[in-house]
Amino acid sequence: MIKKEEWVMIKSFHQQGISKSEIGRILGIDRKTVNRYVKSESLPEYKRKSKPSIL
């Protein structure tokens, strides 16, 4: 999961015309991850699924 600051940087770099591969190299993340966040309109929220009680 990336931080909000990284998501903002991805969007900013993309608007400046930097390639997705280069953004990935700069931030140290995979280009496919960069592509997913470039396409997203907002930072995805992750919710942990609750496990059923063993008892």
C-alpha positions as CSV (number, residue, x, y, z in Angstrom):
1,M,0.0,0.0,0.0
2,I,1.3,3.4,-0.9
3,K,1.0,6.6,1.2
4,K,-1.1,9.5,0.2
5,E,2.1,11.6,-0.5
6,E,3.3,8.9,-2.9
7,W,-0.1,8.9,-4.7
8,V,0.1,12.7,-5.1
9,M,3.6,12.4,-6.4
10,I,2.5,9.8,-9.0
11,K,-0.3,12.0,-10.2
12,S,2.0,15.1,-10.3
13,F,4.8,13.3,-12.2
14,H,2.3,11.9,-14.7
15,Q,0.8,15.3,-15.4
16,Q,4.4,16.6,-16.0
17,G,4.7,13.9,-18.7
18,I,7.1,11.6,-16.9
19,S,6.7,8.0,-18.1
20,K,5.1,5.4,-15.8
21,S,8.3,3.3,-15.8
22,E,10.4,6.4,-14.8
23,I,7.9,7.2,-12.0
24,G,8.3,3.6,-10.8
25,R,12.1,3.9,-10.8
26,I,12.0,7.2,-8.9
27,L,9.6,6.0,-6.2
28,G,10.9,2.4,-6.1
29,I,7.6,0.8,-7.0
30,D,6.5,-1.4,-9.9
31,R,5.3,0.3,-13.1
32,K,2.1,-1.7,-13.0
33,T,1.4,-0.3,-9.6
34,V,2.1,3.2,-11.0
35,N,-0.3,2.5,-13.8
36,R,-3.1,1.4,-11.4
37,Y,-2.7,4.6,-9.3
38,V,-2.5,6.9,-12.4
39,K,-5.9,5.5,-13.5
40,S,-7.5,5.9,-10.1
41,E,-9.5,9.0,-9.3
42,S,-8.8,8.9,-5.6
43,L,-6.5,7.1,-3.2
44,P,-8.0,3.7,-2.6
45,E,-8.9,2.9,1.0
46,Y,-8.0,-0.5,2.3
47,K,-10.3,-2.1,4.8
48,R,-9.2,-5.2,6.7
49,K,-11.7,-8.0,6.5
50,S,-12.8,-9.2,9.9
51,K,-12.3,-12.9,10.6
52,P,-15.1,-14.9,12.2
53,S,-14.6,-15.7,15.8
54,I,-13.2,-19.1,16.5
55,L,-15.3,-19.4,19.7
